Amino acid sequence: DADVTQTPRNRITKTGKRIMLECSQTKGHDRMYWYRQDPGLGLRLIYYSFDVKDINKGEISDGYSVSRQAQAKFSLSLESAIPNQTALYFCATSAQTGGYNEQFFGPGTRLTVL
Amino acid sequence: GEDVEQSLFLSVREGDSSVINCTYTDSSSTYLYWYKQEPGAGLQLLTYIFSNMDMKQDQRLTVLLNKKDKHLSLRIADTQTGDSAIYFCAESPNTGFQKLVFGTGTRLLVSP
């Protein structure tokens, strides 16, 4: 079984709809991240969480919110989806270490906003 | 500021060597990473280098680091069709929060 899972894998929605993307991990890591990937732009950090009570904005958090329901679960919400939020979304996890930061990625959710 | 740059595409023939280049901006990065993304999948760590090293070799992979020029490269020897993927370099600025700043990704296409 995959260590980091994301649901759904694909989603098509309409402008203005509320969307939730879910991420679960079995690695026992405290740190979890949400990224979006756009062609030619690489990965950009949306939100990150160091533990259940510690949630922080990344570089592109506008239009997004998150919820850390448990150590293993981190959800990303688009309150009112817009077309420029069409992208590939990745969840990632990492352990708390001194300096070395290997992140483990889920398979991604492809979101299309019409 | 943080800006990690890579060329977008590289095309090679099977059996040739591939060299993917990356320039980064934050000299405080303790580790620099190469991630591989295969079609339809998430990113997976390929290799990394500690900032006090100039070179790291791991089977077919060679990582070179030039700290003076803030230049990182990944060489894949005897490139195979299975190496076709997107390769991301990433820096980890020493800002207290060990975030990763990813490059734009280089799509490597290996033709038979």
Contacts between the chains, C-beta under 8 A, distances in Angstrom:
chain1	res1	chain2	res2	distance
A	4	B	42	7.4
A	40	B	8	6.4
A	40	B	104	5.9
A	41	B	104	6.3
A	42	B	4	7.4
A	42	B	88	6.4
A	42	B	102	4.4
A	42	B	103	5.5
A	42	B	104	4.4
A	42	B	105	5.4
A	43	B	43	7.5
A	43	B	88	7.0
A	43	B	102	4.3
A	44	B	102	7.9
A	45	B	99	6.4
A	48	B	97	7.8
A	48	B	99	7.0
A	56	B	97	7.7
A	58	B	99	7.8
A	90	B	42	5.6
A	90	B	43	7.2
A	92	B	42	7.7
A	92	B	43	7.8
A	94	B	98	7.9
A	97	B	98	7.8
A	99	B	30	4.7
A	99	B	31	6.5
A	99	B	92	7.6
A	99	B	94	7.8
A	99	B	98	6.8
A	100	B	30	7.9
A	100	B	31	5.7
A	100	B	48	7.6
A	101	B	31	7.0
A	101	B	92	5.3
A	101	B	98	4.1
A	101	B	99	7.6
A	101	B	100	6.1
A	102	B	33	7.7
A	102	B	45	5.2
A	102	B	48	7.5
A	103	B	43	7.7
A	103	B	45	7.6
A	103	B	100	6.2
A	105	B	42	3.2
A	105	B	43	4.6
A	105	B	44	7.0
A	106	B	42	5.3
A	107	B	40	7.4
A	107	B	41	5.8
A	107	B	42	5.1
A	108	B	40	8.0
A	108	B	41	7.5
A	108	B	42	5.5
